[in-house]
Amino acid sequence: MAREAVLWSDVEVNVGWGTLRGKTCVVGGGLDGDEDLRIVGLHGWLDNCNTFDSLVPLLPSKTKVLVLDFPGHGWSDHLPLGAHYNPFVYAFNIKTAVLKLGWKKFVLMGHSMGGAVSCVFTALFPELVSSLILFDYVFPMSSMGFVEQFQVYAEDLLKSEKLALEPPLVYSEKEAIDRLIAARVFGYSDDATIDKEAAQILLPRSTREVDNGYIWSHDRKARATFLGFIRGEKWIEIISSIKCPVLLIQATRGTYNYHKEYAKKIHEIYRKNAQWFHVEVAEGCHHAHLTEPRNVAPAVNNFLEEVVGKKQIIRARL
């Protein structure tokens, strides 16, 4: 599979309280892309929009791509003290940004936490999403009860707000890369889900360079975990409202290794309600779209051909 040329252009958009930043491109170069093939990419927790750098050059030529750093991530502004991060805050800010940038209909593509936000976004604003692609994200996973999970979230918020007031720690480039890798390990494995090459891709937007090294660019308040208490019947209600075509790509060493039987039930919810639903398994870890994009791109491209092809057939009949 050949890589297409990609020339990214930086974008920034004022969303009221601050600025979201990201980048856009047309796969294969040029300014004019296929208006029927627009993709918005949403990254995972404490990652940034560079997470799609490996995959985008393998997408169909003329695809228009927009990727954004969530509030408090990458180069986007941080929410003020007292304001907290959750999937609804992320979804509403992404909506403001895409509309201000003139993106009114697109394929939504999300990894991990970005997958969760993509589901919430699609449920809330279905008129904007033509189809949905999820990378290694099925449902919010937690072994804790609702109240216990919320208590953990509250404790995380209090700790992170205190940390946000402290001077940032400074790291060498090697230390920053090592910490990026070490932080991306899941409980089902001792192996990191990114390698050094992937960490170097994330590094420019994960950090800010200062005189004697690097400091993290993300907001420490964004470290508070929140996904676990949006689960069970609440999550089923959210995804049951998703009617557009859905592609779920599960990594062989990814989150699917948790609660496989429950994941199958979630698959059935999509099959019952979505216009079209398909699951693909790709060899790789949780960040396979970044570390092993050639294992992921064929499924994405086949899906895009399917959904765009149907659109063209419908148009021809009108």
WOZIPE-V628821 format. One line per field, one symbol per residue. ss: DSSP state (H for helix, E for strand, - for the rest). psi: psi as a letter, one per 30 degrees, with the letter a starting at -180 (. if undefined). burial: # if it has 16 or more other ideal C-beta (glycine too) atoms within 10 Angstrom, else .. A space follows every 50 residues. Layout:
ss: ???
psi: ???
burial: ???
//
This chain:
ss: --------EEEEEE----EEEEEEEE-----------EEEEE------HH HHHHHH-------EEEEE------------------HHHHHHHHHHHHHH -----EEEEEE-HHHHHHHHHHHH-HHHEEEEEEE----------HHHHH HHHHHHHHHHHHHH------E-HHHHHHHHHH--E------E---HHHHH HHHHHHEEEE--EEEE---HHHH---HHH---HHHHHHHH----EEEEEE EEE-HHH--HHHHHHHHHHHHHH---EEEEEEEEE--HHHH-HHH-HHHH HHHHHHHHHHHHHHHHH-
psi: jkklkkjkkkkkkkgdfakklbllljkfllfjajffikkkkkllkgalff fgeeeefflkkgkkkkkkklkglbgllkklkfklklfeeeeeeeeeeeef ggjfklkkjkkbefeeeeeeeeeeifffjelkkkjhkelkkkflleeeee eeeeeeeeeeeeefflkkkklleeeeeeeeeffiklfflfklflaeeeef efeefflkkaegbklkflkffffkkfffgiabeeeeeefffjflkkkkjk kfhafffkheeeeeeeeeeeeeelekkkkkkkkaaehefeeifffeeeee eeeeeeeeeeeeeeeff.
burial: ...#.#....###.#....#########....#..############### ##########.##################....##.#.######.###.. #.#..####################..###############......#. .##..##..#...#......#....##.###..#.#.....####..##. ###.###......#.################...#..##..#.####### #.#####.....#..##.##...#.####..#.##########.###.## ..##..##..........
//
